[in-house]
Every structure is written in structure tokens, then in C-alpha cells.
């Protein structure tokens, strides 16, 4: 098995840039040629709260990553709202506009009960439990089915070790840039932090096991990404802990407010993270998307983001797309 390890997401990303090109071999897939790592890969992120990339070549979209997490926590599977932040998302929707493999819907609705709340209840009842599993893969709905998108991440194992909540994600097939070290490392670690806060324990280690790690040579800007070998890690200059995800807040309220968020942002949230991080990010992106009223001038929503890493990521993203 191959391994990638680092303290922060930028550190993990930089290690992947050095290691993965040495491991891959060309292969065909249903989506065309790929460069695949023949053996499974284990990614280990020591501090899952350091989850934001600041790479000017990768140019990760912080708005999409945060809004996708909120969309997941709402349990939604319609692509209408989330597609505002990533136009390519609609290509994975079925004809009815629904995303068949939407993780949040699988966690909260698909199986007839809320797996997230059940996981919290189980670990509150038995902090030593080894039976806490979140399931995304449904054999009846997925196996042998012709769908535009099936869950790539299939299961999540949650366990409290040495007083910290560890998370291990099992993945059947993952693209390096857009999946493993793109959206997945953000929304999975945010989920881990939400669960840890609900259990009143610190966040532990995040691990992701993928059976098929690959890259698509035909993707936009592939050579530029593939040939890069350094990625800036701004976390030493960017204090973490300015805005904890759900400190002292009930998880049920947070999940309900995520649902409210995607159905029309409110003027005030009980969740300080939704109020002070997600809301100004939302309005900044909407302002960029729709254009500001020239008579009123542009509101500097980025300055109102009370999380150093996300504020910096939004500033950089705006500069990259100026």
C-alpha cells in the first residue's frame, strides 16, 4: 500500500505532487484514459482542521467547498442550489435534476433514518464503540445501476481513540485533484469536526483509503497541475481556531439551519459558523456572480469572514480570477 501523510491539507497536497507521479501507470476507464496508482493509497491528515488549500495553480474554489458541505448537511440531493457554485455539478444529475449519489442525502434521508444523529447517539452512549459506520453505498440502488454518478466514498468509520474522534473514509475510486484532495478532504473533515464538537471531544486523525487513485490526463490544465511540485502552506501564518464549527451548539440545530441556509439565507443564525463564516462567503459569491449595484458600490463581504483560513482563501481566489 502507498501512503501520503501530512499535518495540513497543503502539506498533504505537496507530498502527493511528489509521490503520485512516481506511482501511476496508464490505464483505460469508462471516462477515457487515466493515470492510475496500481496499489491502494492511504492518506493521513494529522490536523483535519487545517483543510484549506492556498495553491495558485490548483485554485481550489473555497466557496464551492463550504457551500457543498452545507448542502450535504441539509440532506439535499437536488443540484439546483449547489450548481450556483460549480456549474459542472449538473452533469452528474439525472434527468429530474437529482444527484443520485449525494452523500448528504445518503447520510440523512436515503436509508430512512438520520445516520449522523444516530452516530452521535451511539458514541455518546458508548465512547468505546467500534460499530459506528456511516454508509453511502446502497447495493440495491447502486450495484449494476446505470446512473450518472454513484458514491465514490462508500463508508465512513468513526472511533474515539485517546479521547479524540478519528475518521476513516473508504473509497472505491477517487480522482486526486478534484476528489481526494479537492472536495473530499474539506467536506469530510468538516463533518468530522461537527461530530467531534457534538461529542465534546477534540478532532483526531483523518484517514482516507482509496482502492483506485487516479488522474485524468485530459482534464483542463492537467500538465500545469501535474508538473507543479510545490504548494504554499500558509497555515503557519494563519491561526487556526478563530471560528470553531459548532462549539457548544446542538447538532440538531446546526443541521436544521443548514437546511434553512440552502432554502434562502436567514438574517440571523444560532450557529456562529453559519453566521460569521458561511453567510459572508455566500453573499460575496452571489455578489461576484450577479454583479454589484453600481449606485451602491460593492460590499466587502470577505472582510466579514471570521475564519482566517477561509477569508484568506477567498481573497486569493478573487485575485486569481480578477
C-alpha positions, 0 to 999 in steps of 0.5 A: 500500500502507498501512503501520503501523510501530512499535518495540513491539507497543503502539506498533504497536497505537496507530498502527493505532487511528489509521490503520485507521479512516481506511482501511476501507470496508464490505464483505460476507464469508462471516462477515457484514459487515466493515470492510475496508482496500481496499489491502494493509497492511504492518506493521513491528515494529522490536523483535519482542521487545517483543510484549506488549500492556498495553491495558485495553480490548483485554485481550489474554489473555497466557496464551492467547498463550504457551500457543498458541505452545507448542502450535504448537511441539509440532506439535499440531493437536488443540484439546483442550489449547489450548481450556483457554485460549480456549474459542472455539478449538473452533469452528474444529475439525472434527468429530474435534476437529482444527484443520485449519489449525494452523500448528504442525502445518503447520510440523512434521508436515503436509508430512512433514518438520520445516520449522523444523529444516530452516530452521535447517539451511539458514541455518546452512549458508548465512547468505546464503540467500534460499530459506528459506520456511516454508509453511502453505498446502497447495493440495491440502488447502486450495484449494476445501476446505470446512473450518472454518478454513484458514491465514490466514498462508500463508508465512513468509520468513526472511533474515539481513540485517546479521547479524540474522534478519528475518521476513516473514509473508504473509497472505491475510486477517487480522482486526486485533484478534484476528489481526494484532495479537492472536495473530499478532504474539506467536506469530510473533515468538516463533518468530522469536526461537527461530530467531534464538537457534538461529542465534546471531544477534540478532532483526531486523525483523518484517514482516507483509503482509496482502492483506485487513485487516479488522474485524468490526463485530459482534464483542463490544465492537467500538465500545469497541475501535474508538473507543479511540485510545490504548494504554499502552506500558509497555515503557519501564518494563519491561526487556526481556531478563530471560528470553531464549527459548532462549539457548544451548539446542538447538532440538531440545530446546526443541521436544521439551519443548514437546511434553512441556509440552502432554502434562502439565507436567514438574517440571523443564525444560532450557529456562529459558523453559519453566521460569521463564516458561511453567510459572508462567503455566500453573499460575496459569491452571489455578489461576484456572480450577479454583479454589484449595484453600481449606485451602491458600490460593492460590499466587502463581504470577505472582510466579514469572514471570521475564519482566517483560513477561509477569508484568506482563501477567498481573497486569493481566489478573487485575485486569481480570477480578477 
